[in-house]
Amino acid sequence: MTSGGTEDGEDDDDLFRRVLRDAKPIRKGRPVPEHPAVKAGKKITPKTPQAKKAHRIAPRPVVAAPPPKPARELATGDYTGMDRRTAERFRRGKLPIEGRLDLHGMYQDAAHHALTDFVTSSAAMGKRNVLVITGRGSREGSGVLRERLPQWLNQPPCRDLVVAFTGARPEHGRDGAFYVLLRRRRDRDT
């Protein structure tokens, strides 16, 4: 006896039809059940392991997820994505300053590394509003650190942690300092 059939190589469907061919319905007018494929007008062929493989549904092709959209570049005073009240308090310097970084007298590379370390560690500690002091620059100079700060805040890893930044109020350094608003840390295990 072969698997899934009889000695003659019949499969279950053929055997079912052969047995029911001589059967008589219990109630008059009730037809003998037919195989669904026969009702649809299809020819039934014996099922062999090769035929079963041919009828399998092909797996769906794996489609890679689209790459994430790059984060929108921030500009000084851009409060997009913030509620109006928080944006107003941030702009006016009314949010509590939870950390300060003074970049006075540093070379650009050192200042960039110090800023990156300060922003990442402040965000990790859950700080929300920090003050970064760049200095105004010399009378002849253009204030290189002040000009580069927006670029550095828009680069990874800072860009993912910063919501907005804006120039500071006179009591915090005016043109030589910036308020930097960091994303709220969402604890996943609470």
N, C-alpha and C positions, 0 to 999 in steps of 0.2 A: 504494500500500500504506500503510495507517495504522500508527502505532506500536503494537506489542503485538498486532497482529492481522493478518488477511488482507485482501484486496481487498473482501470481502463484509462486513467489519466484525466478523468472528468473533474472539473472543479465544483465547488459547492453550488454555484448558481445553476450549472447544468443539471446537477443531481436534484436540486430543488424543483426545477421545471419538470424533470422526468417523473418524479414522484407525484407531483400535483396533476400531471396530465390525466391520470386515471381517476383522480379524486372527484367526488361529486359534491356540490355545495349542499349544506344542510338546509338552507332556505332557498326556495325557488327564486330565480331571477338574480341571484348573487353570483357575479362572475368569479372565475378562478383567478387568484392574484397573479399578476405578471411581474417579471423583473422590471425595475424602473428604466433600465436602459432599453428594453424591448418596447416599452410604452413610448419612449422618446424616438423610436425608429432607428436606434443604433444597433449595429451588429455586435454581439458579444463574442469575444475571443477568449480562449483559455488563458488563465493568468499564470505566467511563468515568472521566475525571479527576474528575468530580463525585462519582461513586460511591466512588472511592478516598478522597476527602476525607471523605466521610460515615462511612467505616469506620475512620478513624484513631481511636486511643485518645486520649481527652481527657487533657491533662496534669494531673498531681496539683496540687491547690491548694497554694500555699506557706503553710506554717504557721510562724508566728513562734515562736522559742524562748521558753519562759517566762522571765520576768525572774528574775535571780538572787535567791536568798533573802537578805534582809538579814542581816548578820552579827549573831550573838547579842551582846547587850550584856554587857560585862564589868563585874564588881563587884570591889571590893577583896577579895582573898583567894580569888577564884574560880580554881581550877586545872583546870577542865574541859579535856580534850584534852591534858593533859600527863601524862607518865609519873610515877609516884609518887616515884621517887628525885629527879628534877629538881624536882618541886614542893616536896619537903621541903627540898632544898638552897636553892632560891629563897626559900622562906618564912623559913628560918633565916639568910639573908644569907650563905650559904657560896659562892655563885657569884661569880666575880671581877667587880668593878665596872669596866666598860670606859669609862665616861663619866659626867660629873656636870654637872648644870644647877642653878644657884642662882637661884630666882625671888624671893628676899627683896627687899622694897621696890618691886616692880614693880606697876603698875596692871594690872587684869585684861586689857585688850586687848593690852598689851605682853607680859604673861606668856603669854597664849594663843599669840601669834605666835612667841615664843621657844621655847615647848614644841613647837609644830608643826615649826619649823625644826630643832630639836635631834633630835626623834624621826626625822624623815625623813632627815636627814644621817647620824645614827648607824646607821640601818638600811642606808643606801646603803654605808656603810663596813664593813658586816658585823659591827657590834657586837651583842652578844647581851643583856647585862644592863647597864642604866644606872640611875643614881640621880638622882631629881628632888627638890630641896629646895624646899619651899613655905613653910616656917616654920609655927609653930603659931598665929600670930595674936596680937593683943594680948589682955590679960586681959579687956577689955570686948568686943572683937570676937570673931567666930566663926571666924576663919581662912578668909577668903573663897577664897584661892587653894587651900588644902587641900580645901575643899568642891567647888570647880570642877574640880579636876584629873581626877576620874573622868569627868565629862561631856566634857571636852576630849579625853581618850584614847579615848572612844567615838565621836568624830566623825571623818569623813574629813579628811585622809588617814591620821591616826594609827591608826584602828581596824583598818585592813588590815595594819598593821605590828606591832601589839601583841598578844602572846599572853596576858599576864596582868600584873597589878600588885598590890602589897601594901605595907602599911606597913613602914617600915624598922626595923631593930634599934636599940637605944640607941646603939651605937657609930657609927651612921650617921645619927642624927637623930631616931630614934623617931617621935613623932606628927607631926613637921614634915617628914618625907621619905618618899619611896616608891621601892621597887625597881620597875623597869619591864622586863619581859622581852620582847624583840623577836623576831620570826620569824627563823628562819635564812634567810640568803640562799642561794638555789639558783642556782648559775651554770649557765646553759643551754648554754654553749659548751664544757663539759668532758665 
